[in-house]
Amino acid sequence: MARLGRFQRLIFVALTATAALLGLALLLAHQLFPEVMPWFVRLSAHAFLVALLLVLALWLLWIGLRRFLWRVSRKLAFSYFLIGVLPIPMVLLLIGLNVYLLSGYFLGHLYRGTAQGLRSELQAVADVALAGWSGGPPPLDDAGEARLAYYRRGAKVAGAAVAPDRWPDWLEAAAADGSPGPVAYTALPDGSPALGATARRGPLGVLALSAEGIERQLAQRSGVWVELLRAEDRGEESLVRVQLLGEEYRLMPLSAQRTLADRELFFGVSGREQGWADRPLLWWGEVSGALRSLEDGAVVAEYLAVSLNCNLRTVRQRISSSSGEVDTAVWAGLFAVTGMLSSVYAVAVLMALWIILGLGLAVNRLSRATNAVRQGDFSTRIDSHRRDQIGELETTFNEMTANLERLVDAATRQEIVQKELAIARDLQQSLLPADLPASDAVDFSTLFEPSAAIGGDYFDVLRVDEDRLAVVVADVSGHGLPTGLRMAMLKAALVILVEERKPAEEILRRLNGMVRAEKKQRFFVTATIAVIDFRRHHLQITNAAHPPSYLLRDERVEEILLTGSPLGALGEEYGRRDVALEPGDVLIWLSDGLIEAADDADEPFGYDRTLAALAGPADSALAVRNRLLAAVHEHTGGRAPDDDRTLVVMRYRPAAPATAASAPDSPRKS
């Protein structure tokens, strides 16, 4: 792992250096051949280098952070920083953002209130002018901040030159509608926006328009710098220019037409002499209603973008109380709460430092003691005086080191037992046939899967004479080393009896007597002995309480169920059946571990599923074996066996009649 980590770091450094050289090469190529390399290549190279430096910085930060946080005390301190300190600037930033948003909403409210107030004043001026006009010569052409126009029977008779010659019916209808919405402006003949109001009595009518410089009027009344912008108002002179790594990039403007000097003059400050509270730091935007032509109401622009700019002092003055006593009380309460919370935070910091120091020292003691135990010093103890979980851990460590020597001795003894058990397991494997006799007349496929280190199942294929083979499958009750020794005893006796060519019933009776002779601990054995006669094409099965055998012929399965008493029990009655073999027959012998294999709901595989799984083609013994095992695996879901599983599959395929009497003589694994 360490080598892999160093290799990965080396690859990362090599890739980073290659990327840096590539970015520098692009910049150099642009400097040498500016007419060939376009500007976006230079911009891409700058962005590429910045991103590369950022990745490199993050990687170095990660390495440094991992080394710094190796100690638990530093991890605790860093965790406290993340939980207790880092949220403070984040909360302050969130509060500042909320204050900025609320201030922006307040700027929008000031703007809308001022515009609606100016609109109401224009309406009042129009009403007063109409009330004082009886149809004779108009009294005035303007009234302060309003420009007036007089109409008789829809035609202008006097007034402001910017007013249309015909009465603006659409403006009167819009005023009569009175539906709430954004501030709506009208476009004068020169395209500048203005507010307007109408008053009409019979054939007479008065139109009141805001004076020139509607933006300045709104700014002076609200204290907020106001700019009314349309898309076509943006020009080359208002572009925002950004300098990055000695290069200039042009961006779209945020606000447009009037200069910074105008704003500074409006707020009464200039340059760097102004304080932060006097700087116009607050920017906000509003959207007005559609801009319509004053003459006929046609839409000149779908909307006007309203850019608002203000400083913090103006906002504070507008929202603060006009009473000094109230302001003093509020600020005093705020400082009192701040002081209380700061005191609580200081106490929390001291408690955190105390906890971190204590935990760091305790972990260091545990680390030193653990290293000593790792080096073999089991007498190491920790002098613990803590009354918390760390103290309990130190006490547990002392108890662990006190018991460690005994555990090591027990582990040594267990290792000896495991070695002896491995020898016994190898001995049991050696008792099973390593090479199954096979020829053109017969082939075998087997399975032996003990549920424990040493199982109680046993199978063997023994040669009786030149024409006969004996297949034996047995199941000794129990598991472990005693069962393995009993199985070895049965194996030795069985081989001797088969070599003496004893009949199967006599072999079972003698084995029964040997099992019953065991007086210290009774055990039982179920067994099946099948003798195949190749010359006569004959099979004789003798059973001692073992699960049934199966005959697969023409893709159909026959269950050969024979009664009988197990070896070691009372009685010596054993079931027997003779079967005439045909070419292509498949014989299956198995133990109850396969039949009783259970799924997650403890439902056994059962005899019916065994019959269904065995039915089908029998091209080889291996194919039949795998088909049955696949069905058992699907039923159990791959669970580990609860009992030993043993399976012997034999496919009978005798030679032609002239050579049928020849017995298999060459061993082959299958």
C-alpha positions as CSV (number, residue, x, y, z in Angstrom):
1,M,0.0,0.0,0.0
2,A,2.8,2.4,0.9
3,R,4.5,1.7,-2.5
4,L,1.2,2.2,-4.3
5,G,0.7,5.5,-2.5
6,R,4.2,6.8,-3.4
7,F,3.6,5.7,-7.0
8,Q,0.3,7.6,-7.1
9,R,1.9,10.7,-5.7
10,L,4.7,10.4,-8.3
11,I,2.1,10.1,-11.1
12,F,0.2,13.1,-9.8
13,V,3.3,15.3,-9.6
14,A,4.3,14.3,-13.1
15,L,0.9,15.1,-14.5
16,T,0.8,18.4,-12.7
17,A,4.2,19.4,-14.0
18,T,3.2,18.3,-17.5
19,A,0.0,20.4,-17.4
20,A,1.9,23.4,-16.0
21,L,4.4,23.2,-18.9
22,L,1.6,22.9,-21.4
23,G,-0.1,26.1,-20.0
24,L,3.2,28.0,-20.0
25,A,3.9,26.8,-23.6
26,L,0.5,28.1,-24.7
27,L,1.2,31.5,-23.1
28,L,4.6,31.7,-24.7
29,A,3.3,30.7,-28.1
30,H,0.7,33.5,-27.8
31,Q,3.4,36.0,-26.9
32,L,5.6,35.0,-29.8
33,F,2.9,34.5,-32.4
34,P,0.0,36.7,-31.4
35,E,-1.3,37.0,-35.0
36,V,-1.6,33.1,-35.1
37,M,-2.9,32.3,-31.6
38,P,-6.4,33.7,-31.0
39,W,-7.3,35.6,-27.8
40,F,-9.3,32.8,-26.4
41,V,-6.2,30.5,-26.3
42,R,-4.6,33.1,-24.0
43,L,-7.7,33.2,-21.9
44,S,-7.9,29.4,-21.8
45,A,-4.2,29.2,-20.8
46,H,-4.8,31.6,-17.9
47,A,-7.8,29.7,-16.7
48,F,-5.9,26.4,-17.0
49,L,-3.0,27.7,-15.0
50,V,-5.3,29.1,-12.3
51,A,-7.2,25.8,-12.1
52,L,-3.9,23.9,-11.9
53,L,-2.6,26.1,-9.1
54,L,-5.8,25.6,-7.2
55,V,-5.6,21.8,-7.6
56,L,-2.0,21.8,-6.5
57,A,-2.8,24.0,-3.5
58,L,-5.7,21.7,-2.5
59,W,-3.4,18.7,-2.8
60,L,-0.7,20.2,-0.6
61,L,-3.3,21.3,1.9
62,W,-4.7,17.8,2.1
63,I,-1.2,16.3,2.7
64,G,-0.4,18.9,5.4
65,L,-3.8,18.4,7.0
66,R,-3.3,14.6,7.2
67,R,0.1,15.0,8.8
68,F,-1.2,17.7,11.2
69,L,-4.2,15.6,12.3
70,W,-2.2,12.5,13.1
71,R,-2.4,13.1,16.8
72,V,-5.7,12.7,18.5
73,S,-5.4,16.0,20.4
74,R,-4.9,17.9,17.2
75,K,-7.9,16.1,15.7
76,L,-10.0,17.1,18.7
77,A,-8.8,20.7,18.5
78,F,-9.5,20.8,14.7
79,S,-13.0,19.2,15.3
80,Y,-13.7,21.9,17.8
81,F,-12.6,24.5,15.3
82,L,-14.9,23.1,12.7
83,I,-17.8,22.9,15.0
84,G,-17.3,25.8,17.4
85,V,-15.3,28.4,15.5
86,L,-15.8,28.0,11.8
87,P,-19.6,28.4,12.1
88,I,-19.2,31.9,13.6
89,P,-17.9,33.6,10.4
90,M,-20.4,31.6,8.4
91,V,-23.3,32.8,10.6
92,L,-21.9,36.3,10.3
93,L,-21.8,36.0,6.6
94,L,-25.3,34.7,6.5
95,I,-26.5,37.5,8.7
96,G,-24.7,40.0,6.5
97,L,-26.3,38.5,3.4
98,N,-29.7,38.7,5.1
99,V,-29.1,42.3,6.1
100,Y,-28.0,43.0,2.5
101,L,-31.2,41.4,1.1
102,L,-33.4,43.2,3.6
103,S,-31.6,46.5,2.8
104,G,-32.2,45.8,-0.9
105,Y,-35.9,45.2,-0.2
106,F,-35.9,48.4,1.8
107,L,-34.3,50.3,-1.1
108,G,-37.0,48.9,-3.5
109,H,-39.7,50.0,-1.0
110,L,-38.2,53.5,-0.8
111,Y,-38.1,53.8,-4.6
112,R,-41.6,52.5,-5.1
113,G,-43.0,54.7,-2.4
114,T,-41.3,57.8,-3.8
115,A,-42.4,57.1,-7.3
116,Q,-46.0,56.5,-6.2
117,G,-45.9,59.6,-4.1
118,L,-44.6,61.6,-7.1
119,R,-47.4,60.1,-9.2
120,S,-50.0,61.2,-6.5
121,E,-48.5,64.7,-6.5
122,L,-48.9,65.0,-10.2
123,Q,-52.5,63.8,-10.0
124,A,-53.1,66.5,-7.3
125,V,-51.5,69.2,-9.5
126,A,-53.6,68.1,-12.5
127,D,-56.8,68.2,-10.4
128,V,-56.0,71.7,-9.0
129,A,-55.1,73.1,-12.4
130,L,-58.4,71.7,-13.9
131,A,-60.4,73.2,-11.0
132,G,-58.9,76.6,-11.7
133,W,-59.5,76.5,-15.4
134,S,-62.9,77.5,-16.7
135,G,-62.1,77.2,-20.4
136,G,-60.4,80.6,-20.9
137,P,-56.7,81.1,-21.3
138,P,-54.8,78.6,-19.2
139,P,-53.4,80.1,-16.0
140,L,-50.0,78.4,-16.0
141,D,-47.7,76.3,-18.2
142,D,-46.1,74.4,-15.3
143,A,-46.3,74.1,-11.6
144,G,-43.0,73.5,-9.8
145,E,-41.9,69.9,-10.5
146,A,-44.7,69.3,-12.9
147,R,-45.2,70.3,-16.6
148,L,-48.8,71.0,-17.5
149,A,-50.7,70.8,-20.8
150,Y,-54.3,72.0,-21.3
151,Y,-56.8,70.3,-23.7
152,R,-60.2,71.4,-25.0
153,R,-62.3,68.8,-26.8
154,G,-59.2,66.5,-27.1
155,A,-56.9,69.1,-28.7
156,K,-54.0,70.8,-26.9
157,V,-54.5,74.5,-26.5
158,A,-51.5,75.3,-24.4
159,G,-48.8,73.9,-22.1
160,A,-45.6,71.9,-22.2
161,A,-44.1,71.3,-25.6
162,V,-43.3,67.6,-24.8
163,A,-47.1,66.9,-24.4
164,P,-48.9,65.4,-27.4
165,D,-51.2,67.4,-29.6
166,R,-54.1,65.1,-28.9
167,W,-55.5,64.1,-25.5
168,P,-53.9,60.8,-24.3
169,D,-57.0,58.7,-23.7
170,W,-54.9,55.6,-22.9
171,L,-53.3,57.4,-20.0
172,E,-56.7,58.4,-18.6
173,A,-58.0,54.8,-19.0
174,A,-54.9,53.4,-17.3
175,A,-55.3,55.8,-14.4
176,A,-59.0,54.9,-14.1
177,D,-58.1,51.2,-14.0
178,G,-56.2,51.6,-10.7
179,S,-55.0,48.0,-10.6
180,P,-51.9,47.6,-8.4
181,G,-48.6,46.8,-10.1
182,P,-45.1,48.1,-10.8
183,V,-44.5,51.7,-11.4
184,A,-45.4,52.5,-15.1
185,Y,-43.6,55.2,-17.0
186,T,-44.5,57.0,-20.2
187,A,-42.0,57.8,-23.0
188,L,-41.6,61.4,-24.0
189,P,-40.9,62.3,-27.7
190,D,-37.1,62.2,-27.0
191,G,-37.5,58.7,-25.5
192,S,-36.8,59.7,-21.9
193,P,-39.1,58.2,-19.2
194,A,-41.5,60.3,-17.2
195,L,-44.5,60.0,-14.9
196,G,-47.9,61.4,-15.9
197,A,-51.4,62.1,-14.5
198,T,-54.6,63.3,-16.1
199,A,-57.7,65.2,-14.9
200,R,-60.8,65.8,-17.1
201,R,-64.0,67.7,-16.7
202,G,-66.4,67.7,-19.7
203,P,-64.5,68.9,-22.8
204,L,-61.6,70.2,-20.7
205,G,-58.6,68.2,-19.6
206,V,-55.2,68.8,-18.0
207,L,-52.2,66.6,-18.4
208,A,-49.4,66.8,-15.7
209,L,-46.0,65.4,-16.5
210,S,-43.0,65.1,-14.2
211,A,-40.3,67.7,-14.7
212,E,-37.1,66.9,-16.5
213,G,-34.7,64.6,-14.8
214,I,-37.1,62.1,-13.3
215,E,-34.2,60.0,-12.0
216,R,-32.8,62.9,-10.0
217,Q,-36.2,63.8,-8.6
218,L,-36.7,60.2,-7.4
219,A,-33.1,60.2,-6.0
220,Q,-33.5,63.5,-4.1
221,R,-36.8,62.5,-2.6
222,S,-35.8,58.9,-1.6
223,G,-32.1,59.4,-0.8
224,V,-31.4,56.4,-3.1
225,W,-29.4,56.8,-6.4
226,V,-31.9,55.8,-9.2
227,E,-31.1,54.9,-12.8
228,L,-33.7,53.9,-15.3
229,L,-32.2,51.6,-17.9
230,R,-33.3,50.0,-21.2
231,A,-31.4,47.4,-23.1
232,E,-30.4,49.9,-25.8
233,D,-29.0,52.2,-23.1
234,R,-25.8,50.1,-22.7
235,G,-22.9,51.5,-24.6
236,E,-19.2,50.9,-25.0
237,E,-18.5,53.6,-22.4
238,S,-20.3,51.6,-19.7
239,L,-18.5,48.3,-20.1
240,V,-16.9,46.8,-17.0
241,R,-13.2,46.1,-17.6
242,V,-11.4,43.4,-15.5
243,Q,-7.6,43.1,-15.2
244,L,-6.4,39.5,-14.7
245,L,-2.7,38.5,-14.9
246,G,-1.9,41.7,-16.8
247,E,-4.7,41.1,-19.4
248,E,-7.9,43.1,-19.8
249,Y,-11.3,41.4,-20.2
250,R,-14.5,43.3,-21.0
251,L,-17.8,42.3,-19.2
252,M,-21.4,43.4,-19.5
253,P,-22.3,46.5,-17.3
254,L,-24.1,46.2,-14.0
255,S,-25.5,49.7,-14.2
256,A,-25.1,52.2,-16.9
257,Q,-25.2,55.8,-17.8
258,R,-24.3,58.2,-15.0
259,T,-20.7,58.3,-13.7
260,L,-19.2,57.4,-10.4
261,A,-18.5,61.1,-9.8
262,D,-22.2,61.9,-10.1
263,R,-23.0,59.3,-7.4
264,E,-20.2,60.5,-5.1
265,L,-21.5,64.1,-5.5
266,F,-25.0,62.9,-4.8
267,F,-23.9,61.2,-1.5
268,G,-21.6,64.1,-0.6
269,V,-18.4,62.1,-0.5
270,S,-15.5,61.5,-2.9
271,G,-12.6,59.2,-3.5
272,R,-10.9,57.5,-0.5
273,E,-11.8,60.2,1.9
274,Q,-15.3,58.6,2.5
275,G,-15.9,56.1,5.3
276,W,-17.2,52.6,4.7
277,A,-20.7,53.7,5.9
278,D,-20.7,56.5,3.4
279,R,-19.7,54.5,0.4
280,P,-22.6,53.5,-1.9
281,L,-22.1,49.8,-1.3
282,L,-25.7,48.6,-1.6
283,W,-26.9,47.7,-5.0
284,W,-30.4,46.5,-5.9
285,G,-32.6,46.2,-8.9
286,E,-36.3,46.6,-9.7
287,V,-38.4,46.1,-12.8
288,S,-41.0,48.7,-13.7
289,G,-44.0,48.3,-15.9
290,A,-44.0,48.6,-19.7
291,L,-42.7,51.9,-21.1
292,R,-45.5,53.3,-23.3
293,S,-45.5,56.2,-25.8
294,L,-47.2,59.3,-24.3
295,E,-48.8,60.1,-27.6
296,D,-50.7,56.8,-28.4
297,G,-49.8,54.4,-25.6
298,A,-47.8,52.1,-27.9
299,V,-45.3,49.9,-26.0
300,V,-41.8,51.3,-26.4
301,A,-40.1,48.8,-24.1
302,E,-41.5,45.8,-22.3
303,Y,-40.0,47.1,-19.0
304,L,-37.5,49.4,-17.5
305,A,-34.7,48.1,-15.3
306,V,-34.3,50.2,-12.3
307,S,-30.8,50.3,-10.7
308,L,-30.8,51.4,-7.1
309,N,-27.6,52.4,-5.2
310,C,-27.3,53.6,-1.6
311,N,-25.0,53.7,1.4
312,L,-25.4,52.1,4.8
313,R,-25.8,55.5,6.6
314,T,-28.8,56.4,4.6
315,V,-30.4,53.0,5.3
316,R,-29.7,53.3,9.0
317,Q,-31.1,56.8,9.1
318,R,-34.3,55.7,7.3
319,I,-35.0,52.7,9.5
320,S,-33.8,53.9,12.9
321,S,-35.9,55.6,15.5
322,S,-35.9,59.4,15.5
323,S,-35.7,59.3,19.3
324,G,-32.1,59.3,20.7
325,E,-33.3,57.7,24.0
326,V,-34.9,54.8,22.1
327,D,-31.7,54.3,20.0
328,T,-29.5,54.3,23.1
329,A,-31.7,51.8,24.9
330,V,-31.7,49.5,21.9
331,W,-28.0,49.6,21.4
332,A,-27.4,49.1,25.2
333,G,-29.6,46.0,25.1
334,L,-27.8,44.7,22.0
335,F,-24.4,45.2,23.7
336,A,-25.6,43.6,26.9
337,V,-26.8,40.5,25.0
338,T,-23.6,40.4,22.9
339,G,-21.5,40.6,26.1
340,M,-23.4,37.8,27.7
341,L,-23.1,35.5,24.7
342,S,-19.4,36.3,24.4
343,S,-18.9,35.3,28.0
344,V,-20.7,32.0,27.5
345,Y,-18.6,31.4,24.4
346,A,-15.3,32.2,26.3
347,V,-16.3,29.7,29.0
348,A,-17.1,27.1,26.3
349,V,-13.7,27.7,24.7
350,L,-11.9,27.1,28.1
351,M,-13.9,23.9,28.7
352,A,-13.1,22.6,25.2
353,L,-9.4,23.3,25.7
354,W,-9.4,21.5,29.0
355,I,-11.2,18.5,27.5
356,I,-8.9,18.4,24.5
357,L,-5.8,18.6,26.8
358,G,-7.0,15.8,29.0
359,L,-8.0,13.5,26.1
360,G,-4.7,14.2,24.4
361,L,-2.7,13.2,27.4
362,A,-4.8,10.0,28.0
363,V,-4.4,8.9,24.4
364,N,-0.7,9.5,24.5
365,R,-0.5,7.2,27.6
366,L,-2.5,4.6,25.8
367,S,-0.3,4.8,22.7
368,R,2.9,4.4,24.7
369,A,1.5,1.4,26.6
370,T,0.2,-0.2,23.4
371,N,3.7,0.1,21.8
372,A,5.2,-1.5,24.8
373,V,2.8,-4.5,24.6
374,R,3.5,-4.7,20.9
375,Q,7.2,-5.1,21.7
376,G,6.4,-8.0,24.0
377,D,6.3,-6.2,27.4
378,F,3.1,-7.7,28.9
379,S,3.8,-6.2,32.4
380,T,2.9,-2.7,31.2
381,R,0.3,-0.9,33.3
382,I,-1.3,2.5,33.0
383,D,-1.6,4.6,36.2
384,S,-5.2,5.7,35.8
385,H,-7.1,8.2,38.0
386,R,-9.8,9.3,35.5
387,R,-13.5,8.6,36.3
388,D,-14.8,8.6,32.7
389,Q,-14.9,6.4,29.7
390,I,-11.2,7.0,29.1
391,G,-10.5,5.9,32.6
392,E,-12.6,2.8,32.1
393,L,-10.6,2.1,28.9
394,E,-7.3,2.4,30.8
395,T,-8.6,0.0,33.5
396,T,-9.7,-2.4,30.7
397,F,-6.2,-2.1,29.2
398,N,-4.6,-3.1,32.5
399,E,-6.9,-6.1,32.8
400,M,-6.2,-7.0,29.2
401,T,-2.4,-7.0,29.7
402,A,-2.9,-9.0,32.9
403,N,-4.8,-11.7,31.0
404,L,-2.7,-11.5,27.8
405,E,-0.1,-14.0,28.9
406,R,-2.8,-16.6,29.7
407,L,-4.5,-15.9,26.4
408,V,-1.1,-16.4,24.6
409,D,-0.7,-19.7,26.3
410,A,-4.3,-20.7,25.4
411,A,-3.6,-19.6,21.8
412,T,-0.5,-21.7,21.7
413,R,-2.5,-24.8,23.0
414,Q,-5.2,-24.0,20.5
415,E,-2.7,-23.9,17.7
416,I,-1.4,-27.3,18.7
417,V,-5.0,-28.6,18.6
418,Q,-5.6,-27.0,15.2
419,K,-2.4,-28.7,13.9
420,E,-3.6,-32.0,15.2
421,L,-7.0,-31.4,13.8
422,A,-5.5,-30.6,10.4
423,I,-3.6,-33.9,10.5
424,A,-6.8,-35.7,11.3
425,R,-8.5,-33.9,8.5
426,D,-5.8,-34.9,6.1
427,L,-6.0,-38.5,7.4
428,Q,-9.8,-38.5,6.7
429,Q,-9.2,-37.2,3.2
430,S,-6.7,-40.0,2.7
431,L,-9.3,-42.5,3.6
432,L,-11.4,-41.4,0.6
433,P,-10.6,-42.8,-2.8
434,A,-8.2,-40.6,-4.6
435,D,-8.6,-42.3,-8.0
436,L,-11.9,-43.8,-8.9
437,P,-11.8,-46.9,-11.0
438,A,-13.2,-46.1,-14.4
439,S,-13.1,-47.3,-18.0
440,D,-15.2,-47.3,-21.1
441,A,-17.8,-49.3,-19.2
442,V,-18.4,-46.9,-16.2
443,D,-17.5,-43.4,-15.0
444,F,-17.9,-41.8,-11.6
445,S,-18.4,-38.3,-10.2
446,T,-18.4,-37.7,-6.5
447,L,-18.8,-35.0,-3.8
448,F,-17.6,-35.0,-0.2
449,E,-18.4,-31.8,1.7
450,P,-18.1,-32.1,5.5
451,S,-19.9,-29.5,7.6
452,A,-17.1,-29.4,10.2
453,A,-13.4,-29.8,10.0
454,I,-13.8,-33.6,10.3
455,G,-17.1,-35.1,9.0
456,G,-18.9,-38.3,9.6
457,D,-19.7,-39.2,6.0
458,Y,-17.7,-41.8,4.1
459,F,-17.7,-43.3,0.6
460,D,-15.5,-45.7,-1.2
461,V,-15.3,-47.6,-4.5
462,L,-13.5,-51.0,-4.0
463,R,-12.6,-53.7,-6.4
464,V,-14.1,-57.1,-5.4
465,D,-12.7,-59.1,-8.3
466,E,-12.0,-58.7,-12.0
467,D,-15.7,-58.5,-12.8
468,R,-17.2,-56.7,-9.8
469,L,-16.9,-53.3,-8.0
470,A,-18.4,-52.3,-4.6
471,V,-19.7,-48.8,-4.0
472,V,-20.0,-48.0,-0.3
473,V,-21.7,-44.9,1.2
474,A,-21.9,-44.5,5.0
475,D,-22.8,-41.9,7.5
476,V,-21.3,-42.1,11.0
477,S,-23.3,-40.2,13.7
478,G,-21.6,-37.1,15.1
479,H,-18.8,-34.9,14.0
480,G,-15.2,-34.1,15.1
481,L,-12.2,-36.2,15.8
482,P,-13.9,-39.2,17.5
483,T,-16.2,-39.6,14.5
484,G,-13.2,-39.4,12.1
485,L,-11.4,-42.2,14.1
486,R,-14.6,-44.4,13.9
487,M,-14.8,-43.8,10.2
488,A,-11.2,-44.9,9.8
489,M,-11.9,-48.0,11.8
490,L,-14.9,-48.8,9.6
491,K,-12.8,-48.2,6.5
492,A,-10.1,-50.6,7.6
493,A,-12.6,-53.3,8.4
494,L,-14.6,-52.8,5.2
495,V,-11.5,-53.1,3.0
496,I,-10.6,-56.4,4.7
497,L,-14.1,-57.8,4.4
498,V,-14.4,-56.8,0.7
499,E,-11.0,-58.3,-0.1
500,E,-12.3,-61.5,1.5
501,R,-15.2,-61.4,-1.0
502,K,-17.8,-61.6,1.8
503,P,-21.4,-61.0,0.8
504,A,-22.8,-57.6,1.5
505,E,-25.2,-58.8,4.3
506,E,-22.3,-60.5,6.1
507,I,-20.2,-57.4,5.8
508,L,-22.9,-55.3,7.4
509,R,-23.4,-57.8,10.2
510,R,-19.7,-57.9,11.0
511,L,-19.5,-54.1,10.9
512,N,-22.6,-54.0,13.2
513,G,-20.9,-56.2,15.7
514,M,-17.8,-54.1,15.7
515,V,-19.9,-50.9,16.2
516,R,-21.9,-52.4,19.1
517,A,-18.7,-53.6,20.7
518,E,-17.9,-49.9,21.5
519,K,-19.0,-49.6,25.1
520,K,-17.7,-46.2,26.1
521,Q,-19.9,-44.1,23.8
522,R,-22.6,-45.5,21.6
523,F,-22.8,-44.4,18.0
524,F,-24.7,-45.5,14.9
525,V,-23.9,-45.9,11.3
526,T,-26.1,-45.9,8.2
527,A,-24.7,-47.5,5.1
528,T,-25.4,-48.7,1.6
529,I,-23.3,-51.3,-0.2
530,A,-23.9,-51.6,-4.0
531,V,-22.1,-54.4,-5.9
532,I,-21.8,-53.9,-9.7
533,D,-21.3,-57.1,-11.8
534,F,-20.0,-56.1,-15.2
535,R,-20.1,-59.6,-16.6
536,R,-23.8,-60.2,-15.7
537,H,-24.8,-56.5,-16.1
538,H,-26.2,-56.8,-12.6
539,L,-26.5,-54.5,-9.6
540,Q,-27.1,-55.6,-6.0
541,I,-27.9,-53.0,-3.4
542,T,-27.9,-53.8,0.3
543,N,-29.1,-51.0,2.7
544,A,-28.7,-50.4,6.4
545,A,-31.1,-47.5,7.2
546,H,-29.4,-45.3,4.7
547,P,-31.3,-42.8,2.4
548,P,-32.6,-44.3,-0.8
549,S,-30.5,-44.9,-3.9
550,Y,-31.7,-43.6,-7.3
551,L,-31.7,-45.1,-10.8
552,L,-31.9,-42.7,-13.7
553,R,-32.9,-44.5,-16.9
554,D,-34.3,-42.8,-20.1
555,E,-34.4,-39.4,-18.3
556,R,-36.8,-40.9,-15.6
557,V,-35.8,-41.5,-12.0
558,E,-36.7,-44.4,-9.9
559,E,-36.3,-44.2,-6.1
560,I,-34.8,-47.4,-4.6
561,L,-36.0,-47.2,-1.0
562,L,-34.9,-50.2,1.2
563,T,-35.6,-50.7,4.8
564,G,-33.1,-51.9,7.3
565,S,-31.6,-51.3,10.8
566,P,-28.6,-49.0,11.3
567,L,-25.3,-50.4,12.4
568,G,-25.0,-50.2,16.1
569,A,-28.7,-50.7,16.8
570,L,-30.7,-53.7,17.8
571,G,-31.5,-56.1,14.9
572,E,-29.6,-57.1,11.8
573,E,-32.3,-56.8,9.2
574,Y,-31.0,-55.2,6.0
575,G,-32.9,-54.4,2.8
576,R,-31.7,-55.8,-0.5
577,R,-32.6,-55.3,-4.2
578,D,-31.3,-56.6,-7.5
579,V,-31.3,-54.4,-10.6
580,A,-30.6,-55.5,-14.1
581,L,-28.4,-52.8,-15.6
582,E,-28.9,-51.3,-19.1
583,P,-26.5,-49.2,-21.1
584,G,-26.8,-45.5,-20.1
585,D,-28.2,-46.2,-16.6
586,V,-27.1,-43.8,-13.9
587,L,-26.9,-44.8,-10.2
588,I,-27.0,-42.1,-7.5
589,W,-26.1,-42.7,-3.9
590,L,-26.1,-39.8,-1.4
591,S,-26.2,-38.9,2.3
592,D,-29.0,-37.2,4.2
593,G,-27.0,-33.9,4.2
594,L,-28.2,-33.2,0.7
595,I,-31.9,-34.2,1.3
596,E,-32.1,-32.2,4.5
597,A,-30.4,-29.1,3.1
598,A,-32.6,-26.2,4.3
599,D,-33.3,-22.7,3.0
600,D,-33.7,-19.5,5.0
601,A,-37.2,-20.7,6.1
602,D,-35.7,-24.0,7.4
603,E,-37.6,-25.9,4.7
604,P,-35.6,-29.0,3.6
605,F,-34.7,-29.8,0.0
606,G,-36.6,-33.1,0.4
607,Y,-37.1,-36.2,-1.7
608,D,-39.5,-34.7,-4.2
609,R,-37.0,-32.0,-5.2
610,T,-34.3,-34.6,-5.4
611,L,-36.3,-36.7,-7.9
612,A,-37.1,-33.6,-9.9
613,A,-33.5,-32.4,-10.0
614,L,-32.1,-35.9,-11.1
615,A,-34.6,-36.3,-13.9
616,G,-33.3,-35.4,-17.3
617,P,-30.5,-36.2,-19.7
618,A,-27.6,-38.3,-18.5
619,D,-24.8,-37.6,-20.9
620,S,-22.2,-38.1,-18.1
621,A,-22.0,-38.7,-14.4
622,L,-20.6,-35.2,-13.9
623,A,-23.6,-33.6,-15.6
624,V,-26.0,-35.4,-13.3
625,R,-24.0,-34.5,-10.2
626,N,-23.8,-30.8,-11.2
627,R,-27.5,-30.7,-11.9
628,L,-28.4,-32.0,-8.5
629,L,-25.9,-29.7,-6.7
630,A,-27.2,-26.7,-8.6
631,A,-30.7,-27.4,-7.5
632,V,-29.6,-27.7,-3.9
633,H,-27.6,-24.5,-4.1
634,E,-30.6,-22.6,-5.6
635,H,-32.8,-23.9,-2.8
636,T,-30.5,-23.1,0.1
637,G,-29.3,-19.8,-1.4
638,G,-25.6,-20.8,-0.9
639,R,-25.9,-21.4,2.8
640,A,-23.1,-23.4,4.5
641,P,-24.1,-27.0,5.1
642,D,-25.5,-28.0,8.5
643,D,-24.7,-31.6,7.9
644,D,-22.1,-33.6,5.9
645,R,-22.9,-33.9,2.2
646,T,-21.8,-36.9,0.2
647,L,-22.7,-37.9,-3.3
648,V,-21.6,-40.7,-5.6
649,V,-22.9,-40.8,-9.2
650,M,-22.1,-43.7,-11.5
651,R,-23.0,-43.9,-15.2
652,Y,-23.1,-47.5,-16.6
653,R,-21.9,-47.7,-20.2
654,P,-20.8,-51.3,-20.9
655,A,-18.8,-52.3,-24.0
656,A,-20.1,-54.4,-26.8
657,P,-21.3,-57.9,-25.9
658,A,-18.1,-59.5,-27.0
659,T,-16.1,-57.4,-24.5
660,A,-18.8,-56.8,-21.9
661,A,-17.2,-59.2,-19.4
662,S,-14.0,-57.2,-19.2
663,A,-13.8,-55.3,-16.0
664,P,-12.5,-51.7,-15.7
665,D,-8.8,-51.8,-15.1
666,S,-7.3,-48.3,-15.5
667,P,-7.9,-45.7,-12.8
668,R,-9.1,-42.2,-13.8
669,K,-10.3,-39.2,-11.8
670,S,-13.7,-37.8,-12.7
